[in-house]
Amino acid sequence: MRQVYVDSCGAVDETGTSLWFNYYLLIGEMDVGPFFCESYGVRITQRERENEAEVPNVTTSAARIDRLLELLVRNCVTPESLPDVMADWL
């Protein structure tokens, strides 16, 4: 699986600490019977700590994964909240 850096987002937590998150597009292959197709997922890492979360094989649509990544960056979604966002998004 390959990953491509997309963007980053900064936020301040309740204690006033600055947090930075990096967002990546994951590109892999999905077996769909007699052939393979390209699949897309997302990965979020936190710069200050070794904190990360990823969800591979979310969709085979490039347009759909672009919309998801825009949503994640715009809302500065954290690695901890990615599973909840994905549950709502799917």
C-alpha positions in Angstrom: 0.0 0.0 0.0 1.3 3.5 -0.9 0.6 6.7 0.9 0.5 10.2 -0.4 0.7 13.3 1.8 -2.4 15.5 1.4 -2.4 18.3 3.9 -1.9 19.2 7.6 -4.0 20.9 10.2 -3.2 22.7 13.5 -5.4 22.9 16.5 -5.1 23.9 20.2 -6.4 21.5 22.9 -8.2 22.4 26.1 -4.9 22.9 27.9 -3.6 25.4 25.3 -1.2 22.9 23.7 -0.7 23.2 19.9 -1.4 20.0 18.0 -0.5 19.2 14.4 -2.0 16.4 12.3 -0.9 15.1 8.9 -3.4 13.6 6.5 -2.5 11.0 3.9 -4.2 9.2 1.0 -3.7 5.4 1.1 -3.6 3.7 -2.3 -3.9 -0.1 -2.5 -5.5 -2.8 -4.5 -8.7 -4.7 -3.7 -9.5 -8.1 -5.0 -13.0 -8.1 -6.6 -13.2 -11.5 -8.1 -11.5 -12.1 -11.5 -9.6 -8.7 -11.3 -8.1 -6.1 -9.0 -9.1 -2.5 -8.7 -7.4 0.5 -7.0 -8.8 1.2 -3.6 -8.4 4.3 -1.4 -8.2 4.9 2.3 -7.0 7.5 4.8 -4.3 7.9 7.4 -3.9 10.5 10.1 -0.8 11.1 12.2 -0.1 13.4 15.0 3.3 15.2 14.8 3.8 15.7 18.6 3.3 12.0 19.5 3.5 8.7 17.8 -0.3 8.7 17.5 -1.9 7.6 14.2 -4.9 5.9 12.8 -5.7 4.5 9.3 -8.6 3.1 7.5 -7.6 1.3 4.3 -9.9 0.3 1.4 -12.7 2.8 2.1 -13.7 3.2 -1.5 -12.7 2.7 -5.1 -13.9 6.2 -6.1 -11.2 8.9 -6.3 -13.9 11.6 -6.1 -15.4 10.1 -2.9 -12.0 9.8 -1.1 -11.2 13.4 -2.1 -14.4 14.6 -0.4 -13.6 12.5 2.7 -10.1 13.9 2.9 -11.4 17.5 2.5 -13.8 16.8 5.4 -11.1 15.4 7.6 -8.7 18.3 7.1 -11.4 21.0 7.3 -12.5 19.7 10.6 -9.0 18.9 11.9 -10.1 15.3 12.7 -7.7 13.5 15.2 -6.5 10.0 15.0 -8.6 9.1 18.0 -11.8 10.5 16.4 -11.2 8.9 13.0 -13.2 5.7 13.7 -16.3 7.7 14.8 -16.1 10.0 11.8 -15.8 7.0 9.5 -18.8 5.2 11.1 -20.9 8.3 10.5 -19.5 8.9 7.0 -20.1 5.4 5.7 
